[in-house]
Amino acid sequence: MTEAALKSTTRQIVVDDVFPHAPEKIWKALTTRELMARWLKMPMTGFAPVQGTRFTYQTTPAGQWDGIIHCEVLDVIPHERLVYSWRSGHISNAGYGAELDTVVTFTLSRVANGTRLRLVHAGFVFPRNELAHKNMSGGWTQVVTVIGVIAGEQA
């Protein structure tokens, strides 16, 4: 094993919030393509909340990476859990656009005053994904807030 491999660690991002909306409203914001594009602020194609569905997000390219984030729905329990893979970057890139192979999990739990939404984005390998982890930590915190706002707009 190389010295770099011995020094690598895996980390995750966790964002947990409670919103005054029913799980059905949060679920709609999480799984409706048009609403997803609003909270993630990236164009997406092919999403459906069905296990095995492959879809993509498009962001800013870097180096050998074309900016496409490849995802696959891994698990769906309506109004409770959505899990998908998140793969992006290129092996030749360092920093922004470095190879990334992670999993995003949204868990919804009914609570007395609404719904608890917990996001876990796991599998960041340090040091390779340190910049992605740093950037996405703040990004996911903002995204979860916007999901709550969008859910509140739904009839």
N, C-alpha and C positions, 0 to 999 in steps of 0.2 A: 504494500500500500504506500502511496506517495505521501510526503509530508503535508501537501495541500489537502489531500483526502482526509488525513487524520485530524486536521484542524477545522474541517467543515462541520457545520451544525445546521439543523433545520429549524425554522421558526415559522410562526403564523401571525396573522392579524385577527384580532377579535374586536367586534363592535357590538354592543348590546344596548338596546333602548326600548322604551315602552311608549306606545302610541295610543291615543284615545279612540281607536278604530277597531272594528271587528276583524278577526283574522281573514275573513273573506275579502275585505277591502285591501288589506295589505297584500294578500295573495294576488289580487287583480293587478296591483301596481308592480308586483314582482314578475308576473308571467304574461303580461300583455306586451307584445313587441313594441308598439308605439310608446308605451309608458316606460319600458325598459330603456329605450333609446334616449328618453328624456333624463332619467336619473343617472345613467352611466355616461351620457354625453358623447357617445360614439355611435356611428352608424353600425347596424347589425343586420345580418341576413340569416334566414332559415330557422329561427327559434320556434320551438313548440314545447310546452311543458309535458313532454312524453319521453320516457326513458329510451335512450339510444339515439335521440335526435342530435344531429351534428349542426352546429351553427358557428358563425364568426362575428367578431367585432373588428372594426378597422380603426387604427390609431396612426400616429406619426411613425413612418419608417425610420430605421437607423442602420447604417452600415449594410451588412448582408441581409438584414431582416426587413421584410416587406411591410411590416406594421399590422399584419393580420394576426388576430388572436383566435386560435382554434379551440372550440369548446364542444363538449358532448354531455348531454344530460345523463347523469349516472343514476339518479334516484329521484322519485317524485311521490310525495304523499300530499294530495291536494289540501291546501289550507294549513299544512303542518311543516313540510320540508321540501326544499328544492336543492339538489346537489349537482354541480357540473364541473367537469375538468376545465382547466384554463392553461393552454399551452401557447407559448409565444417565443419570440426572440430567435437568435441564431447562435450556434456554438462558437462562431468566430468573433462575436461581439463581446465587449467588456463594458460594464456599466449599463447605460440605457440600451435596451435591446438584447441583453444577454439572454441565453437560453433559459426558459422558465417552464416548469412542469408542475402545476399546482392544482388544488381542488378548492372550489368555493361552495360553502354550505350555508343556506339560509334556513333557520328554524323559527317557526312561529308557535307561540304558546299563548293560549287565552289566559288573561289575568283579570282581576276584579275590575280594573278601570280601562280595559282595552286589550291590547296584544303586545307581548314582548317579542321583539325581533332580534335575533342573534345571528350575526354574520361571522363566519370563520373562514378565512382564506389561508389554507395550510400548504406547506411544502416548499417554502422559500429556503434555498440552500445558500448558506453563507460560506464564504464571502461573495460568491458569484452573484447572488440575487439581493445583495445588501441595498443597492440603489432602488431596485423595484420595491422592496419591502418598505423602505423609507417613504418613497413617493406614494405608494398605494395605501399606506397606513392613514395618512391624512385624507387621501381621496375616498377611501371606504367610509370614513367617519362622516364626510360630507354627503356621500351617496345615501347612507342610511337615513340621515335627516331628510333628504329630498324624497325618499320613498314614503316617509311619513306624511309629508306635505301632499304628495300626489295622491296617496290613499285618502286623505281628507277631502280632496276635490271630487272623488268618485261618488256617484249617486247610489 
